[in-house]
Amino acid sequence: MATQSFTSDGYTLYPSPRNVHRVVFEFQVFVPHPYALIDLPSYGLAGRHSLFSACRTADGKMGQLVTFEQDADRQRFEDRFVPD
């Protein structure tokens, strides 16, 4: 059964079935590449995190929203993420 979408802070979100934590955390990065493969465990993050397919409501741009419990993890992701 497909997971239902929901709206949060300017995005329509579709949770990833691989999420361990189905929470939208405080620190967020919008990745405007809807088909990029993002393997969050490979980043060696210290805190909890989650990944959502996302539609930004301001402009209808599709992508992915990565959320983090810790700001240091957000920074680590931004420093290391390189879309293919």
C-alpha positions in Angstrom: 0.0 0.0 0.0 1.4 3.4 -0.9 2.2 5.8 1.9 0.0 8.9 2.0 1.5 12.3 1.3 1.3 15.3 3.7 2.1 19.0 3.7 4.8 20.5 5.9 6.6 23.8 5.9 6.1 24.7 2.2 6.4 21.1 0.8 4.2 18.3 -0.1 6.1 15.3 1.2 6.1 11.6 0.3 8.0 9.5 2.9 10.6 7.1 1.7 9.8 3.5 2.6 13.5 3.1 3.7 13.1 5.8 6.4 13.9 4.5 9.9 12.5 7.7 11.4 9.4 9.1 9.7 9.8 12.5 11.2 10.4 15.9 9.6 13.4 17.2 11.6 14.4 20.8 12.2 17.4 21.0 9.8 16.5 20.5 6.2 18.1 20.4 2.7 16.0 20.5 -0.5 17.7 18.6 -3.3 16.3 19.6 -6.7 17.2 16.3 -8.2 14.1 14.0 -7.9 15.9 10.9 -9.3 19.2 11.2 -7.5 20.0 8.2 -5.3 20.6 9.4 -1.7 22.0 6.7 0.6 21.9 8.5 3.9 23.6 5.7 6.0 26.7 6.0 3.8 27.2 9.6 5.1 28.1 8.4 8.6 25.6 10.8 10.2 25.6 11.0 14.0 21.9 11.8 14.6 18.5 10.8 13.3 17.6 11.7 9.7 14.8 11.1 7.1 14.3 11.4 3.4 11.2 12.4 1.5 10.3 12.9 -2.1 9.1 16.5 -2.2 7.2 19.0 -4.2 8.1 22.6 -3.2 4.8 24.4 -3.1 6.2 27.9 -3.8 7.2 27.0 -7.4 6.1 23.3 -7.9 9.7 22.1 -8.2 10.1 18.4 -7.6 13.0 17.0 -5.7 13.9 15.4 -2.3 13.9 16.8 1.2 16.5 15.5 3.5 15.9 16.3 7.2 18.3 16.1 10.1 18.0 16.1 13.9 21.5 17.8 14.2 22.8 20.8 12.2 26.3 19.2 12.0 24.7 16.3 10.0 23.1 18.8 7.7 26.4 20.5 7.1 28.1 17.1 6.5 25.5 16.2 4.0 25.8 19.5 2.1 29.6 19.2 2.0 29.6 15.7 0.6 26.5 15.4 -1.6 27.3 15.5 -5.3 24.4 14.7 -7.7 25.2 12.2 -10.5 
